[in-house]
Amino acid sequence: MSGFNPFFEVGGLTDEDLTKKIQEVNKKLMQARRAGANPGIISRLLQCIDMCNEQLVINAARKQQEEADKKGKNDFDDSLSIG
């Protein structure tokens, strides 16, 4: 098992990598809970999982925006339709 990296960075990871990272951190979290680890360690592991989940949401929004741009549809254009 690899050591825990306190400098947890998820910005450049793909959805697949993020999912693997969530699974990996979840395993470490379960081990820490079983071992009666310091609450600070458990809190940090939960933060890492939250960071991965937030990055998944950001990736999904980015993909959705890219698809809208490809279709030429931009919800934030300069025109205003009053109906």
C-alpha positions in Angstrom: 0.0 0.0 0.0 1.3 3.4 -0.9 1.7 6.2 1.7 -0.8 9.0 2.1 0.1 12.2 0.3 -0.8 15.3 2.3 -0.6 17.4 -0.9 -3.7 16.0 -2.5 -4.3 17.4 -5.9 -7.2 16.4 -8.1 -7.4 19.2 -10.7 -5.9 17.3 -13.7 -7.5 13.9 -13.1 -10.0 12.2 -15.4 -13.4 10.9 -14.1 -12.0 7.4 -14.1 -8.9 8.4 -12.1 -11.1 10.3 -9.7 -13.3 7.3 -9.1 -10.2 5.1 -8.5 -8.9 7.7 -6.1 -12.2 7.8 -4.2 -12.1 4.0 -3.8 -8.5 4.2 -2.6 -9.2 6.9 -0.1 -12.3 5.1 1.1 -10.2 2.0 1.8 -7.8 4.1 3.8 -10.7 5.7 5.7 -12.1 2.4 6.7 -8.7 1.2 7.9 -8.2 4.4 9.9 -11.6 4.1 11.5 -11.0 0.4 12.4 -7.6 1.3 13.9 -9.2 4.1 16.0 -7.2 6.8 14.2 -7.1 10.4 15.3 -10.2 12.3 14.2 -8.0 14.8 12.4 -6.8 12.1 10.1 -10.3 10.8 9.4 -11.4 14.4 8.7 -8.6 14.9 6.2 -9.5 11.7 4.4 -13.1 12.8 4.2 -11.9 16.1 2.8 -10.0 14.3 0.1 -13.1 12.3 -0.9 -15.1 15.6 -1.0 -12.4 17.1 -3.2 -12.7 14.2 -5.6 -16.5 14.5 -5.7 -16.3 18.2 -6.3 -13.9 17.7 -9.2 -16.2 15.1 -10.7 -19.0 17.8 -10.7 -16.6 20.3 -12.2 -15.6 17.8 -14.9 -19.2 17.1 -15.8 -20.0 20.8 -16.0 -17.0 21.4 -18.2 -18.0 18.5 -20.5 -21.6 19.9 -20.7 -20.3 23.3 -21.6 -18.0 21.9 -24.3 -20.9 20.0 -25.8 -23.1 23.1 -25.8 -20.2 25.1 -27.4 -19.9 22.4 -30.2 -23.6 22.7 -30.9 -23.3 26.5 -31.0 -25.6 26.9 -28.1 -24.4 29.2 -25.4 -26.7 30.1 -22.5 -24.6 33.2 -21.8 -24.7 35.0 -25.1 -25.1 38.7 -25.5 -28.8 38.7 -26.7 -31.9 38.8 -24.6 -35.1 37.2 -25.7 -38.1 38.8 -24.2 -40.6 36.4 -25.8 
